[in-house]
Amino acid sequence: MHVPLVVLGGGPGGYAAAFLAADLGMEVAIVDRDERLGGTCLLRGCIPSKALLHVGRVLAETRELEDWGVSFPAPAIHLDALRARKDKVIATLTGGLATLARRRNVKIVQGEARFTGSGSLEVKTATGSEQVSFDHCILASGSRPARIPAFDIGSPRVMDSTGALELRDVPESLLVVGGGYIGLEMGTVYAELGSKVSVVELTDTLLPGADRDLVKPLQQRLEKLFADILMRTKVIRLEDLGSAVRVHFEGSAGPFTREFSRVLMAVGRRPNSDGLGLETTGVVVDAKGFVGVDDRQRTADPRILAIGDVCGEPMLAHRASHQGKVAVESLHGEPAVFAPRCIPAVVFTDPEIAWAGLTEHEAAAADRPVEISRYPWAASGRAHALGRTDGLTKLLVDPETEAVLGVGIVGPGAGELIAEGALAIEMGCVARDLMETIHPHPTLGETVAFSAENFFGLATEIYRPRAEAAAR
């Protein structure tokens, strides 16, 4: 079979690329190992985890409402029904993608694919193998959970994020190895469902690389939700005891052991570039397994482009989707390049953390001068009405041009609010643009405008003398 354009991978980047290509009149096929489109994000990542996080947030609200004089009996969790509802969400969305593919006449080839040259693939299907030749291929093979061989002890009690989302049970105790976003999100889910969750992190902070101002409110909340947070602690060895996993640690006070019903390994992700036969092509892969691309998503092989997790950080679905569209437009002869001013990121914990553009840590590392305006949600009427005054909205502004360089938000709904910050950075807005944009009241969104007002020393709900603002 010959197809002018093959997209290898049916995740958010892959199907976005294939659908756009079809809309532009190209003949295109998606090759994917799964029988359903959606990739890791939809099938075993972003969507199911957010569905479960929603359940966890509702459970938390039943407790928080006691401060308002409203109490509920202890919730009864029916795990089979919860799994079924999660699976229904996935099925609805994958069914929608299948319908869209049919309407666009996008061919779907299910099977394990391997390059046999710069213009051909061998696809092992359920009934044998199929040779697929192409003029161009967009590689969108994604990533998978990273594994530490020493901890791969063959125990069903040790799981990765995919296993955690299957929700086989609610263990009495759970150790999350890794204080990144995946570990904290899944730890939050299990803690709200009733597990005693502990987190172990090798560094001295949760969410390494994220803004400390944003992490602080989250860590304070997790210290109450989780049974324990072990910082600057290393996992040395795991033992399967049958009824539990014994974990050997090395901390600042020396070695110690504890036992847990289950262990979740959440130590990052690695690109799916191995085992694809890329050595038969001209594609260049670096030491970390990432495929090299230019700003038009072209690899070193003129017939192959690459998008998403397989071609570098940050490993985010919306980055992959945008790159997929750039790749297709590039093939279509349009002057498209992937050159965003920012790529927003969201951690869907409780509270959520979101940021776009420059962070304070990045500014300091680059020795770049910035002015910072922080607007605490304790000054927000909407936050008080919600009983969530632990949030913060933060702006990083160029001291000379007053251009908005970075936006950070922590609090409920931060993931929805950050879009305004991303748009502001992408359009080159200055702080006054945000300040003079009338935001609806009372909302959490208006804290973006109030943070800009605070930059000028003009925030209504915060007293900041103009002399202090002028001395920024």
Buried (B, 14 or more C-beta within 10 A) or exposed (E): EEBBBBBBBBBBBBBBBBBBBBEBEBBBBBBBBBEBBBBBBBBBBBBBBBBBBEBBBEBBBBEEEEEEEEEEEEBEEEEEEBBEEBBEBBEEBBEEBBEBBEEBEBBBBBBBBBBBBBBBBBBEEEEEEBEBBBBBBBBBBBBBBEEEEEBEBEBEBBBBBBBBBEBEEBBEBBBBBBBBBBBBBBBBBBBBBBBBBBBBBBEEBBBBEBBEBBBBBBBEBBEEBBBEBBBEBBBBBBEBEEEBBEBBBBEEEEEEEBEBBBBBBBBBBBBBBEEBBBEBBEBEBEEEEBBBBEEBBBBBBEBBBBBBBBBBEEBBBBBBBBBBBBBBBBBEEEEBEBEBBBBBBBBBBBBBBBBBBBBBEBBEEEEEEBBBBBBBBEBBEBBEEBEBBBBBBBBBBBEEEBBBBBBBBBBBBBBBBBBBBBBBBBEEBBBBBBBEBEBEEBBBBBBBBBBBBBBBBBBEBBEBEEEEBEEE
